[in-house]
Amino acid sequence: SGQVRGLCGTFNGDQRDEFTTPEGDVEPGIAAFANAFRAAGACPALGPAIPDPCGGFPGSRERAEAACALLMGPAFQ
C-alpha cells in the first residue's frame, strides 16, 4: 500500500489521485489518463468514449482475459 503508481493507481486509500500521470498530474477522466502512458506511435490515442478493447484488436481476447485475470487475482486483492 502506498508504494505503487501508474496504470494500476496509487493504492494509498485516496481515490482522488488514482489517475496520476507520469508527470504527476491528476487527470479527471480515464482517456486522458491512459493517453499519458501511451507510447508515441504504438497505438491510437483514446477519445472521450471508452472503446471496446476487443473490437480494436481482434484475436486478442484470450491474451486480454489472461492479463485481466492477473489483475483480478490474489496479488491485487
mmJSON file of the N, C-alpha and C atoms, coordinates in Angstrom:
{"data_MODEL":{"atom_site":{
"group_PDB":["ATOM","ATOM","ATOM","ATOM","ATOM","ATOM","ATOM","ATOM","ATOM","ATOM","ATOM","ATOM","ATOM","ATOM","ATOM","ATOM","ATOM","ATOM","ATOM","ATOM","ATOM","ATOM","ATOM","ATOM","ATOM","ATOM","ATOM","ATOM","ATOM","ATOM","ATOM","ATOM","ATOM","ATOM","ATOM","ATOM","ATOM","ATOM","ATOM","ATOM","ATOM","ATOM","ATOM","ATOM","ATOM","ATOM","ATOM","ATOM","ATOM","ATOM","ATOM","ATOM","ATOM","ATOM","ATOM","ATOM","ATOM","ATOM","ATOM","ATOM","ATOM","ATOM","ATOM","ATOM","ATOM","ATOM","ATOM","ATOM","ATOM","ATOM","ATOM","ATOM","ATOM","ATOM","ATOM","ATOM","ATOM","ATOM","ATOM","ATOM","ATOM","ATOM","ATOM","ATOM","ATOM","ATOM","ATOM","ATOM","ATOM","ATOM","ATOM","ATOM","ATOM","ATOM","ATOM","ATOM","ATOM","ATOM","ATOM","ATOM","ATOM","ATOM","ATOM","ATOM","ATOM","ATOM","ATOM","ATOM","ATOM","ATOM","ATOM","ATOM","ATOM","ATOM","ATOM","ATOM","ATOM","ATOM","ATOM","ATOM","ATOM","ATOM","ATOM","ATOM","ATOM","ATOM","ATOM","ATOM","ATOM","ATOM","ATOM","ATOM","ATOM","ATOM","ATOM","ATOM","ATOM","ATOM","ATOM","ATOM","ATOM","ATOM","ATOM","ATOM","ATOM","ATOM","ATOM","ATOM","ATOM","ATOM","ATOM","ATOM","ATOM","ATOM","ATOM","ATOM","ATOM","ATOM","ATOM","ATOM","ATOM","ATOM","ATOM","ATOM","ATOM","ATOM","ATOM","ATOM","ATOM","ATOM","ATOM","ATOM","ATOM","ATOM","ATOM","ATOM","ATOM","ATOM","ATOM","ATOM","ATOM","ATOM","ATOM","ATOM","ATOM","ATOM","ATOM","ATOM","ATOM","ATOM","ATOM","ATOM","ATOM","ATOM","ATOM","ATOM","ATOM","ATOM","ATOM","ATOM","ATOM","ATOM","ATOM","ATOM","ATOM","ATOM","ATOM","ATOM","ATOM","ATOM","ATOM","ATOM","ATOM","ATOM","ATOM","ATOM","ATOM","ATOM","ATOM","ATOM","ATOM","ATOM","ATOM","ATOM","ATOM","ATOM","ATOM","ATOM","ATOM","ATOM","ATOM"],
"id":[1,2,3,4,5,6,7,8,9,10,11,12,13,14,15,16,17,18,19,20,21,22,23,24,25,26,27,28,29,30,31,32,33,34,35,36,37,38,39,40,41,42,43,44,45,46,47,48,49,50,51,52,53,54,55,56,57,58,59,60,61,62,63,64,65,66,67,68,69,70,71,72,73,74,75,76,77,78,79,80,81,82,83,84,85,86,87,88,89,90,91,92,93,94,95,96,97,98,99,100,101,102,103,104,105,106,107,108,109,110,111,112,113,114,115,116,117,118,119,120,121,122,123,124,125,126,127,128,129,130,131,132,133,134,135,136,137,138,139,140,141,142,143,144,145,146,147,148,149,150,151,152,153,154,155,156,157,158,159,160,161,162,163,164,165,166,167,168,169,170,171,172,173,174,175,176,177,178,179,180,181,182,183,184,185,186,187,188,189,190,191,192,193,194,195,196,197,198,199,200,201,202,203,204,205,206,207,208,209,210,211,212,213,214,215,216,217,218,219,220,221,222,223,224,225,226,227,228,229,230,231],
"type_symbol":["N","C","C","N","C","C","N","C","C","N","C","C","N","C","C","N","C","C","N","C","C","N","C","C","N","C","C","N","C","C","N","C","C","N","C","C","N","C","C","N","C","C","N","C","C","N","C","C","N","C","C","N","C","C","N","C","C","N","C","C","N","C","C","N","C","C","N","C","C","N","C","C","N","C","C","N","C","C","N","C","C","N","C","C","N","C","C","N","C","C","N","C","C","N","C","C","N","C","C","N","C","C","N","C","C","N","C","C","N","C","C","N","C","C","N","C","C","N","C","C","N","C","C","N","C","C","N","C","C","N","C","C","N","C","C","N","C","C","N","C","C","N","C","C","N","C","C","N","C","C","N","C","C","N","C","C","N","C","C","N","C","C","N","C","C","N","C","C","N","C","C","N","C","C","N","C","C","N","C","C","N","C","C","N","C","C","N","C","C","N","C","C","N","C","C","N","C","C","N","C","C","N","C","C","N","C","C","N","C","C","N","C","C","N","C","C","N","C","C","N","C","C","N","C","C","N","C","C","N","C","C"],
"label_atom_id":["N","CA","C","N","CA","C","N","CA","C","N","CA","C","N","CA","C","N","CA","C","N","CA","C","N","CA","C","N","CA","C","N","CA","C","N","CA","C","N","CA","C","N","CA","C","N","CA","C","N","CA","C","N","CA","C","N","CA","C","N","CA","C","N","CA","C","N","CA","C","N","CA","C","N","CA","C","N","CA","C","N","CA","C","N","CA","C","N","CA","C","N","CA","C","N","CA","C","N","CA","C","N","CA","C","N","CA","C","N","CA","C","N","CA","C","N","CA","C","N","CA","C","N","CA","C","N","CA","C","N","CA","C","N","CA","C","N","CA","C","N","CA","C","N","CA","C","N","CA","C","N","CA","C","N","CA","C","N","CA","C","N","CA","C","N","CA","C","N","CA","C","N","CA","C","N","CA","C","N","CA","C","N","CA","C","N","CA","C","N","CA","C","N","CA","C","N","CA","C","N","CA","C","N","CA","C","N","CA","C","N","CA","C","N","CA","C","N","CA","C","N","CA","C","N","CA","C","N","CA","C","N","CA","C","N","CA","C","N","CA","C","N","CA","C","N","CA","C","N","CA","C","N","CA","C","N","CA","C","N","CA","C","N","CA","C","N","CA","C"],
"label_alt_id":[null,null,null,null,null,null,null,null,null,null,null,null,null,null,null,null,null,null,null,null,null,null,null,null,null,null,null,null,null,null,null,null,null,null,null,null,null,null,null,null,null,null,null,null,null,null,null,null,null,null,null,null,null,null,null,null,null,null,null,null,null,null,null,null,null,null,null,null,null,null,null,null,null,null,null,null,null,null,null,null,null,null,null,null,null,null,null,null,null,null,null,null,null,null,null,null,null,null,null,null,null,null,null,null,null,null,null,null,null,null,null,null,null,null,null,null,null,null,null,null,null,null,null,null,null,null,null,null,null,null,null,null,null,null,null,null,null,null,null,null,null,null,null,null,null,null,null,null,null,null,null,null,null,null,null,null,null,null,null,null,null,null,null,null,null,null,null,null,null,null,null,null,null,null,null,null,null,null,null,null,null,null,null,null,null,null,null,null,null,null,null,null,null,null,null,null,null,null,null,null,null,null,null,null,null,null,null,null,null,null,null,null,null,null,null,null,null,null,null,null,null,null,null,null,null,null,null,null,null,null,null],
"label_comp_id":["SER","SER","SER","GLY","GLY","GLY","GLN","GLN","GLN","VAL","VAL","VAL","ARG","ARG","ARG","GLY","GLY","GLY","LEU","LEU","LEU","CYS","CYS","CYS","GLY","GLY","GLY","THR","THR","THR","PHE","PHE","PHE","ASN","ASN","ASN","GLY","GLY","GLY","ASP","ASP","ASP","GLN","GLN","GLN","ARG","ARG","ARG","ASP","ASP","ASP","GLU","GLU","GLU","PHE","PHE","PHE","THR","THR","THR","THR","THR","THR","PRO","PRO","PRO","GLU","GLU","GLU","GLY","GLY","GLY","ASP","ASP","ASP","VAL","VAL","VAL","GLU","GLU","GLU","PRO","PRO","PRO","GLY","GLY","GLY","ILE","ILE","ILE","ALA","ALA","ALA","ALA","ALA","ALA","PHE","PHE","PHE","ALA","ALA","ALA","ASN","ASN","ASN","ALA","ALA","ALA","PHE","PHE","PHE","ARG","ARG","ARG","ALA","ALA","ALA","ALA","ALA","ALA","GLY","GLY","GLY","ALA","ALA","ALA","CYS","CYS","CYS","PRO","PRO","PRO","ALA","ALA","ALA","LEU","LEU","LEU","GLY","GLY","GLY","PRO","PRO","PRO","ALA","ALA","ALA","ILE","ILE","ILE","PRO","PRO","PRO","ASP","ASP","ASP","PRO","PRO","PRO","CYS","CYS","CYS","GLY","GLY","GLY","GLY","GLY","GLY","PHE","PHE","PHE","PRO","PRO","PRO","GLY","GLY","GLY","SER","SER","SER","ARG","ARG","ARG","GLU","GLU","GLU","ARG","ARG","ARG","ALA","ALA","ALA","GLU","GLU","GLU","ALA","ALA","ALA","ALA","ALA","ALA","CYS","CYS","CYS","ALA","ALA","ALA","LEU","LEU","LEU","LEU","LEU","LEU","MET","MET","MET","GLY","GLY","GLY","PRO","PRO","PRO","ALA","ALA","ALA","PHE","PHE","PHE","GLN","GLN","GLN"],
"label_asym_id":["A","A","A","A","A","A","A","A","A","A","A","A","A","A","A","A","A","A","A","A","A","A","A","A","A","A","A","A","A","A","A","A","A","A","A","A","A","A","A","A","A","A","A","A","A","A","A","A","A","A","A","A","A","A","A","A","A","A","A","A","A","A","A","A","A","A","A","A","A","A","A","A","A","A","A","A","A","A","A","A","A","A","A","A","A","A","A","A","A","A","A","A","A","A","A","A","A","A","A","A","A","A","A","A","A","A","A","A","A","A","A","A","A","A","A","A","A","A","A","A","A","A","A","A","A","A","A","A","A","A","A","A","A","A","A","A","A","A","A","A","A","A","A","A","A","A","A","A","A","A","A","A","A","A","A","A","A","A","A","A","A","A","A","A","A","A","A","A","A","A","A","A","A","A","A","A","A","A","A","A","A","A","A","A","A","A","A","A","A","A","A","A","A","A","A","A","A","A","A","A","A","A","A","A","A","A","A","A","A","A","A","A","A","A","A","A","A","A","A","A","A","A","A","A","A","A","A","A","A","A","A"],
"label_entity_id":["1","1","1","1","1","1","1","1","1","1","1","1","1","1","1","1","1","1","1","1","1","1","1","1","1","1","1","1","1","1","1","1","1","1","1","1","1","1","1","1","1","1","1","1","1","1","1","1","1","1","1","1","1","1","1","1","1","1","1","1","1","1","1","1","1","1","1","1","1","1","1","1","1","1","1","1","1","1","1","1","1","1","1","1","1","1","1","1","1","1","1","1","1","1","1","1","1","1","1","1","1","1","1","1","1","1","1","1","1","1","1","1","1","1","1","1","1","1","1","1","1","1","1","1","1","1","1","1","1","1","1","1","1","1","1","1","1","1","1","1","1","1","1","1","1","1","1","1","1","1","1","1","1","1","1","1","1","1","1","1","1","1","1","1","1","1","1","1","1","1","1","1","1","1","1","1","1","1","1","1","1","1","1","1","1","1","1","1","1","1","1","1","1","1","1","1","1","1","1","1","1","1","1","1","1","1","1","1","1","1","1","1","1","1","1","1","1","1","1","1","1","1","1","1","1","1","1","1","1","1","1"],
"label_seq_id":[1,1,1,2,2,2,3,3,3,4,4,4,5,5,5,6,6,6,7,7,7,8,8,8,9,9,9,10,10,10,11,11,11,12,12,12,13,13,13,14,14,14,15,15,15,16,16,16,17,17,17,18,18,18,19,19,19,20,20,20,21,21,21,22,22,22,23,23,23,24,24,24,25,25,25,26,26,26,27,27,27,28,28,28,29,29,29,30,30,30,31,31,31,32,32,32,33,33,33,34,34,34,35,35,35,36,36,36,37,37,37,38,38,38,39,39,39,40,40,40,41,41,41,42,42,42,43,43,43,44,44,44,45,45,45,46,46,46,47,47,47,48,48,48,49,49,49,50,50,50,51,51,51,52,52,52,53,53,53,54,54,54,55,55,55,56,56,56,57,57,57,58,58,58,59,59,59,60,60,60,61,61,61,62,62,62,63,63,63,64,64,64,65,65,65,66,66,66,67,67,67,68,68,68,69,69,69,70,70,70,71,71,71,72,72,72,73,73,73,74,74,74,75,75,75,76,76,76,77,77,77],
"pdbx_PDB_ins_code":[null,null,null,null,null,null,null,null,null,null,null,null,null,null,null,null,null,null,null,null,null,null,null,null,null,null,null,null,null,null,null,null,null,null,null,null,null,null,null,null,null,null,null,null,null,null,null,null,null,null,null,null,null,null,null,null,null,null,null,null,null,null,null,null,null,null,null,null,null,null,null,null,null,null,null,null,null,null,null,null,null,null,null,null,null,null,null,null,null,null,null,null,null,null,null,null,null,null,null,null,null,null,null,null,null,null,null,null,null,null,null,null,null,null,null,null,null,null,null,null,null,null,null,null,null,null,null,null,null,null,null,null,null,null,null,null,null,null,null,null,null,null,null,null,null,null,null,null,null,null,null,null,null,null,null,null,null,null,null,null,null,null,null,null,null,null,null,null,null,null,null,null,null,null,null,null,null,null,null,null,null,null,null,null,null,null,null,null,null,null,null,null,null,null,null,null,null,null,null,null,null,null,null,null,null,null,null,null,null,null,null,null,null,null,null,null,null,null,null,null,null,null,null,null,null,null,null,null,null,null,null],
"Cartn_x":[0.827,0.0,0.872,0.53,1.269,2.612,2.915,4.221,4.122,2.937,2.774,2.247,2.495,1.972,1.764,1.009,0.863,-0.537,-0.633,-1.945,-2.764,-2.133,-2.869,-3.281,-2.971,-3.349,-2.28,-2.641,-1.681,-1.824,-3.004,-3.275,-2.853,-3.29,-2.963,-4.21,-5.373,-6.609,-7.286,-6.662,-7.235,-7.619,-8.894,-9.34,-9.203,-9.019,-8.907,-7.612,-6.597,-5.328,-5.016,-6.026,-5.802,-5.329,-5.759,-5.392,-4.207,-3.15,-1.95,-1.063,-0.69,0.125,1.604,2.439,3.878,4.466,3.805,4.278,3.787,2.926,2.419,1.094,0.52,-0.79,-1.87,-2.985,-4.124,-5.179,-5.468,-6.437,-7.835,-8.847,-10.216,-10.877,-10.383,-11.024,-10.053,-10.603,-9.769,-9.02,-9.635,-8.98,-7.695,-7.763,-6.562,-5.509,-5.954,-5.025,-4.318,-5.072,-4.484,-3.567,-3.954,-3.118,-1.78,-1.734,-0.477,0.554,0.109,1.014,1.26,0.611,0.707,2.076,2.68,3.942,3.625,4.286,4.013,4.107,3.064,3.042,2.709,2.66,2.407,0.943,0.051,-1.374,-2.08,-3.294,-4.002,-4.407,-4.467,-4.905,-6.377,-6.756,-8.156,-8.922,-10.152,-11.034,-11.835,-12.838,-13.614,-14.44,-14.836,-15.601,-14.63,-14.948,-14.094,-14.414,-13.439,-13.711,-13.776,-14.403,-14.418,-13.034,-12.272,-10.904,-10.819,-11.812,-11.769,-12.071,-12.819,-13.123,-11.904,-11.023,-9.845,-8.715,-8.719,-7.64,-8.229,-8.819,-9.438,-8.416,-8.854,-7.969,-7.173,-7.298,-6.517,-7.32,-8.543,-9.404,-8.759,-8.202,-7.619,-6.46,-5.597,-4.464,-4.952,-5.976,-6.531,-7.169,-7.89,-8.518,-7.471,-6.364,-5.291,-4.656,-4.448,-3.867,-4.825,-6.098,-7.088,-7.19,-7.017,-7.071,-5.973,-4.803,-3.73,-4.125,-4.732,-5.135,-6.267,-7.095,-8.212,-7.833,-6.613,-6.163,-5.736,-5.22,-4.885,-3.811,-2.929,-1.85,-2.396,-3.562,-4.126,-5.386,-5.647,-6.845,-6.521],
"Cartn_y":[-1.189,0.0,1.253,2.206,3.464,3.387,2.254,2.088,1.863,2.051,1.846,3.115,3.208,4.295,3.737,4.445,4.041,3.621,2.767,2.359,1.598,1.028,0.323,1.253,2.542,3.502,3.664,4.365,4.652,3.723,3.137,2.201,2.799,4.052,4.71,5.064,4.591,4.86,6.153,6.934,8.2,8.054,7.848,7.612,8.851,10.019,11.244,11.31,10.529,10.59,9.306,8.48,7.224,7.461,8.545,8.821,9.779,9.531,10.358,9.925,10.886,10.604,10.511,10.066,10.015,11.396,12.456,13.815,14.324,13.557,13.951,14.686,14.863,15.499,14.481,14.948,14.071,14.37,13.376,13.542,13.201,13.956,13.68,12.511,12.162,11.101,10.028,8.868,7.716,7.867,8.517,8.634,9.453,10.621,11.455,10.742,10.022,9.271,8.182,7.394,6.318,6.878,7.983,8.587,9.077,9.417,9.875,8.75,7.503,6.353,5.746,6.284,5.731,6.006,4.988,5.153,5.768,6.865,7.576,6.636,6.6,5.78,4.316,3.868,2.455,2.083,3.007,2.757,4.105,4.134,5.411,5.935,7.261,7.877,7.573,7.447,7.233,8.532,8.427,9.576,9.664,10.545,10.692,9.468,8.669,7.455,6.295,5.393,4.227,3.178,2.83,1.858,0.434,-0.425,-1.844,-2.398,-2.844,-3.289,-4.477,-5.33,-6.484,-6.074,-4.992,-4.523,-3.932,-3.286,-2.661,-3.625,-4.743,-5.717,-7.116,-7.414,-8.74,-9.858,-10.918,-12.055,-11.947,-10.839,-10.642,-10.892,-11.36,-11.546,-12.476,-13.59,-14.549,-13.928,-13.202,-12.553,-11.496,-10.745,-9.725,-10.358,-11.445,-12.117,-12.674,-13.18,-13.695,-12.555,-11.399,-10.251,-9.739,-9.681,-9.223,-10.193,-11.474,-12.463,-12.199,-11.758,-11.409,-10.24,-9.213,-8.018,-8.319,-9.289,-9.659,-10.737,-11.232,-12.326,-11.888,-12.805,-12.551,-11.482,-11.29,-10.298,-8.887,-8.615,-7.265,-7.168,-8.165,-8.11,-7.546],
"Cartn_z":[0.0,0.0,0.0,-0.858,-0.904,-1.608,-2.243,-2.878,-4.38,-4.969,-6.405,-7.057,-8.365,-9.19,-10.581,-11.388,-12.777,-13.123,-14.128,-14.628,-13.599,-12.606,-11.548,-10.417,-10.525,-9.491,-8.429,-7.361,-6.291,-5.087,-4.916,-3.815,-2.471,-2.24,-0.976,-0.172,-0.605,0.11,-0.312,-1.179,-1.643,-3.112,-3.376,-4.746,-5.623,-5.038,-5.834,-6.633,-6.283,-7.015,-7.79,-8.033,-8.754,-10.184,-10.816,-12.207,-12.275,-11.506,-11.536,-12.694,-13.55,-14.742,-14.368,-15.292,-15.013,-14.678,-15.163,-14.871,-13.525,-12.848,-11.542,-11.59,-12.781,-12.91,-12.578,-12.034,-11.77,-12.83,-13.66,-14.737,-14.229,-14.663,-14.21,-14.939,-16.13,-16.902,-17.32,-17.643,-17.961,-19.281,-20.294,-21.6,-21.499,-20.862,-20.72,-19.877,-18.853,-18.006,-18.812,-19.562,-20.359,-21.437,-22.069,-23.106,-22.553,-21.287,-20.673,-20.619,-20.634,-20.585,-21.96,-22.976,-24.33,-24.925,-25.502,-26.221,-27.577,-27.912,-29.158,-30.345,-31.148,-32.341,-32.112,-30.867,-30.591,-30.802,-30.513,-30.684,-30.749,-31.295,-31.392,-30.018,-29.905,-28.649,-28.425,-27.17,-26.82,-26.974,-27.421,-27.489,-26.206,-26.171,-24.932,-24.567,-25.559,-25.263,-25.091,-24.197,-23.967,-25.028,-25.876,-26.94,-26.398,-27.183,-26.85,-27.168,-26.182,-26.433,-27.385,-27.396,-28.286,-29.722,-29.911,-31.255,-31.938,-31.185,-31.763,-32.037,-31.382,-31.526,-31.662,-32.823,-32.988,-32.798,-32.155,-31.923,-30.635,-29.913,-28.69,-27.424,-27.568,-26.401,-25.369,-25.814,-24.873,-24.1,-24.794,-24.122,-23.133,-23.518,-22.631,-21.398,-21.593,-20.456,-19.499,-20.021,-19.162,-18.37,-19.015,-18.312,-17.24,-17.551,-16.571,-15.395,-15.676,-14.593,-13.573,-14.037,-13.097,-12.227,-12.847,-12.095,-11.121,-11.469,-10.603,-9.604,-9.688,-8.842,-7.445,-6.663,-5.264,-5.054,-6.004,-5.833,-5.691,-6.288,-6.249,-5.388,-4.566,-3.72,-2.365],
"occupancy":[1.0,1.0,1.0,1.0,1.0,1.0,1.0,1.0,1.0,1.0,1.0,1.0,1.0,1.0,1.0,1.0,1.0,1.0,1.0,1.0,1.0,1.0,1.0,1.0,1.0,1.0,1.0,1.0,1.0,1.0,1.0,1.0,1.0,1.0,1.0,1.0,1.0,1.0,1.0,1.0,1.0,1.0,1.0,1.0,1.0,1.0,1.0,1.0,1.0,1.0,1.0,1.0,1.0,1.0,1.0,1.0,1.0,1.0,1.0,1.0,1.0,1.0,1.0,1.0,1.0,1.0,1.0,1.0,1.0,1.0,1.0,1.0,1.0,1.0,1.0,1.0,1.0,1.0,1.0,1.0,1.0,1.0,1.0,1.0,1.0,1.0,1.0,1.0,1.0,1.0,1.0,1.0,1.0,1.0,1.0,1.0,1.0,1.0,1.0,1.0,1.0,1.0,1.0,1.0,1.0,1.0,1.0,1.0,1.0,1.0,1.0,1.0,1.0,1.0,1.0,1.0,1.0,1.0,1.0,1.0,1.0,1.0,1.0,1.0,1.0,1.0,1.0,1.0,1.0,1.0,1.0,1.0,1.0,1.0,1.0,1.0,1.0,1.0,1.0,1.0,1.0,1.0,1.0,1.0,1.0,1.0,1.0,1.0,1.0,1.0,1.0,1.0,1.0,1.0,1.0,1.0,1.0,1.0,1.0,1.0,1.0,1.0,1.0,1.0,1.0,1.0,1.0,1.0,1.0,1.0,1.0,1.0,1.0,1.0,1.0,1.0,1.0,1.0,1.0,1.0,1.0,1.0,1.0,1.0,1.0,1.0,1.0,1.0,1.0,1.0,1.0,1.0,1.0,1.0,1.0,1.0,1.0,1.0,1.0,1.0,1.0,1.0,1.0,1.0,1.0,1.0,1.0,1.0,1.0,1.0,1.0,1.0,1.0,1.0,1.0,1.0,1.0,1.0,1.0,1.0,1.0,1.0,1.0,1.0,1.0,1.0,1.0,1.0,1.0,1.0,1.0],
"B_iso_or_equiv":[0.0,0.0,0.0,0.0,0.0,0.0,0.0,0.0,0.0,0.0,0.0,0.0,0.0,0.0,0.0,0.0,0.0,0.0,0.0,0.0,0.0,0.0,0.0,0.0,0.0,0.0,0.0,0.0,0.0,0.0,0.0,0.0,0.0,0.0,0.0,0.0,0.0,0.0,0.0,0.0,0.0,0.0,0.0,0.0,0.0,0.0,0.0,0.0,0.0,0.0,0.0,0.0,0.0,0.0,0.0,0.0,0.0,0.0,0.0,0.0,0.0,0.0,0.0,0.0,0.0,0.0,0.0,0.0,0.0,0.0,0.0,0.0,0.0,0.0,0.0,0.0,0.0,0.0,0.0,0.0,0.0,0.0,0.0,0.0,0.0,0.0,0.0,0.0,0.0,0.0,0.0,0.0,0.0,0.0,0.0,0.0,0.0,0.0,0.0,0.0,0.0,0.0,0.0,0.0,0.0,0.0,0.0,0.0,0.0,0.0,0.0,0.0,0.0,0.0,0.0,0.0,0.0,0.0,0.0,0.0,0.0,0.0,0.0,0.0,0.0,0.0,0.0,0.0,0.0,0.0,0.0,0.0,0.0,0.0,0.0,0.0,0.0,0.0,0.0,0.0,0.0,0.0,0.0,0.0,0.0,0.0,0.0,0.0,0.0,0.0,0.0,0.0,0.0,0.0,0.0,0.0,0.0,0.0,0.0,0.0,0.0,0.0,0.0,0.0,0.0,0.0,0.0,0.0,0.0,0.0,0.0,0.0,0.0,0.0,0.0,0.0,0.0,0.0,0.0,0.0,0.0,0.0,0.0,0.0,0.0,0.0,0.0,0.0,0.0,0.0,0.0,0.0,0.0,0.0,0.0,0.0,0.0,0.0,0.0,0.0,0.0,0.0,0.0,0.0,0.0,0.0,0.0,0.0,0.0,0.0,0.0,0.0,0.0,0.0,0.0,0.0,0.0,0.0,0.0,0.0,0.0,0.0,0.0,0.0,0.0,0.0,0.0,0.0,0.0,0.0,0.0],
"pdbx_formal_charge":[null,null,null,null,null,null,null,null,null,null,null,null,null,null,null,null,null,null,null,null,null,null,null,null,null,null,null,null,null,null,null,null,null,null,null,null,null,null,null,null,null,null,null,null,null,null,null,null,null,null,null,null,null,null,null,null,null,null,null,null,null,null,null,null,null,null,null,null,null,null,null,null,null,null,null,null,null,null,null,null,null,null,null,null,null,null,null,null,null,null,null,null,null,null,null,null,null,null,null,null,null,null,null,null,null,null,null,null,null,null,null,null,null,null,null,null,null,null,null,null,null,null,null,null,null,null,null,null,null,null,null,null,null,null,null,null,null,null,null,null,null,null,null,null,null,null,null,null,null,null,null,null,null,null,null,null,null,null,null,null,null,null,null,null,null,null,null,null,null,null,null,null,null,null,null,null,null,null,null,null,null,null,null,null,null,null,null,null,null,null,null,null,null,null,null,null,null,null,null,null,null,null,null,null,null,null,null,null,null,null,null,null,null,null,null,null,null,null,null,null,null,null,null,null,null,null,null,null,null,null,null],
"auth_seq_id":[1,1,1,2,2,2,3,3,3,4,4,4,5,5,5,6,6,6,7,7,7,8,8,8,9,9,9,10,10,10,11,11,11,12,12,12,13,13,13,14,14,14,15,15,15,16,16,16,17,17,17,18,18,18,19,19,19,20,20,20,21,21,21,22,22,22,23,23,23,24,24,24,25,25,25,26,26,26,27,27,27,28,28,28,29,29,29,30,30,30,31,31,31,32,32,32,33,33,33,34,34,34,35,35,35,36,36,36,37,37,37,38,38,38,39,39,39,40,40,40,41,41,41,42,42,42,43,43,43,44,44,44,45,45,45,46,46,46,47,47,47,48,48,48,49,49,49,50,50,50,51,51,51,52,52,52,53,53,53,54,54,54,55,55,55,56,56,56,57,57,57,58,58,58,59,59,59,60,60,60,61,61,61,62,62,62,63,63,63,64,64,64,65,65,65,66,66,66,67,67,67,68,68,68,69,69,69,70,70,70,71,71,71,72,72,72,73,73,73,74,74,74,75,75,75,76,76,76,77,77,77],
"auth_comp_id":["SER","SER","SER","GLY","GLY","GLY","GLN","GLN","GLN","VAL","VAL","VAL","ARG","ARG","ARG","GLY","GLY","GLY","LEU","LEU","LEU","CYS","CYS","CYS","GLY","GLY","GLY","THR","THR","THR","PHE","PHE","PHE","ASN","ASN","ASN","GLY","GLY","GLY","ASP","ASP","ASP","GLN","GLN","GLN","ARG","ARG","ARG","ASP","ASP","ASP","GLU","GLU","GLU","PHE","PHE","PHE","THR","THR","THR","THR","THR","THR","PRO","PRO","PRO","GLU","GLU","GLU","GLY","GLY","GLY","ASP","ASP","ASP","VAL","VAL","VAL","GLU","GLU","GLU","PRO","PRO","PRO","GLY","GLY","GLY","ILE","ILE","ILE","ALA","ALA","ALA","ALA","ALA","ALA","PHE","PHE","PHE","ALA","ALA","ALA","ASN","ASN","ASN","ALA","ALA","ALA","PHE","PHE","PHE","ARG","ARG","ARG","ALA","ALA","ALA","ALA","ALA","ALA","GLY","GLY","GLY","ALA","ALA","ALA","CYS","CYS","CYS","PRO","PRO","PRO","ALA","ALA","ALA","LEU","LEU","LEU","GLY","GLY","GLY","PRO","PRO","PRO","ALA","ALA","ALA","ILE","ILE","ILE","PRO","PRO","PRO","ASP","ASP","ASP","PRO","PRO","PRO","CYS","CYS","CYS","GLY","GLY","GLY","GLY","GLY","GLY","PHE","PHE","PHE","PRO","PRO","PRO","GLY","GLY","GLY","SER","SER","SER","ARG","ARG","ARG","GLU","GLU","GLU","ARG","ARG","ARG","ALA","ALA","ALA","GLU","GLU","GLU","ALA","ALA","ALA","ALA","ALA","ALA","CYS","CYS","CYS","ALA","ALA","ALA","LEU","LEU","LEU","LEU","LEU","LEU","MET","MET","MET","GLY","GLY","GLY","PRO","PRO","PRO","ALA","ALA","ALA","PHE","PHE","PHE","GLN","GLN","GLN"],
"auth_asym_id":["A","A","A","A","A","A","A","A","A","A","A","A","A","A","A","A","A","A","A","A","A","A","A","A","A","A","A","A","A","A","A","A","A","A","A","A","A","A","A","A","A","A","A","A","A","A","A","A","A","A","A","A","A","A","A","A","A","A","A","A","A","A","A","A","A","A","A","A","A","A","A","A","A","A","A","A","A","A","A","A","A","A","A","A","A","A","A","A","A","A","A","A","A","A","A","A","A","A","A","A","A","A","A","A","A","A","A","A","A","A","A","A","A","A","A","A","A","A","A","A","A","A","A","A","A","A","A","A","A","A","A","A","A","A","A","A","A","A","A","A","A","A","A","A","A","A","A","A","A","A","A","A","A","A","A","A","A","A","A","A","A","A","A","A","A","A","A","A","A","A","A","A","A","A","A","A","A","A","A","A","A","A","A","A","A","A","A","A","A","A","A","A","A","A","A","A","A","A","A","A","A","A","A","A","A","A","A","A","A","A","A","A","A","A","A","A","A","A","A","A","A","A","A","A","A","A","A","A","A","A","A"],
"auth_atom_id":["N","CA","C","N","CA","C","N","CA","C","N","CA","C","N","CA","C","N","CA","C","N","CA","C","N","CA","C","N","CA","C","N","CA","C","N","CA","C","N","CA","C","N","CA","C","N","CA","C","N","CA","C","N","CA","C","N","CA","C","N","CA","C","N","CA","C","N","CA","C","N","CA","C","N","CA","C","N","CA","C","N","CA","C","N","CA","C","N","CA","C","N","CA","C","N","CA","C","N","CA","C","N","CA","C","N","CA","C","N","CA","C","N","CA","C","N","CA","C","N","CA","C","N","CA","C","N","CA","C","N","CA","C","N","CA","C","N","CA","C","N","CA","C","N","CA","C","N","CA","C","N","CA","C","N","CA","C","N","CA","C","N","CA","C","N","CA","C","N","CA","C","N","CA","C","N","CA","C","N","CA","C","N","CA","C","N","CA","C","N","CA","C","N","CA","C","N","CA","C","N","CA","C","N","CA","C","N","CA","C","N","CA","C","N","CA","C","N","CA","C","N","CA","C","N","CA","C","N","CA","C","N","CA","C","N","CA","C","N","CA","C","N","CA","C","N","CA","C","N","CA","C","N","CA","C","N","CA","C","N","CA","C","N","CA","C","N","CA","C"],
"pdbx_PDB_model_num":[1,1,1,1,1,1,1,1,1,1,1,1,1,1,1,1,1,1,1,1,1,1,1,1,1,1,1,1,1,1,1,1,1,1,1,1,1,1,1,1,1,1,1,1,1,1,1,1,1,1,1,1,1,1,1,1,1,1,1,1,1,1,1,1,1,1,1,1,1,1,1,1,1,1,1,1,1,1,1,1,1,1,1,1,1,1,1,1,1,1,1,1,1,1,1,1,1,1,1,1,1,1,1,1,1,1,1,1,1,1,1,1,1,1,1,1,1,1,1,1,1,1,1,1,1,1,1,1,1,1,1,1,1,1,1,1,1,1,1,1,1,1,1,1,1,1,1,1,1,1,1,1,1,1,1,1,1,1,1,1,1,1,1,1,1,1,1,1,1,1,1,1,1,1,1,1,1,1,1,1,1,1,1,1,1,1,1,1,1,1,1,1,1,1,1,1,1,1,1,1,1,1,1,1,1,1,1,1,1,1,1,1,1,1,1,1,1,1,1,1,1,1,1,1,1,1,1,1,1,1,1]
}}}
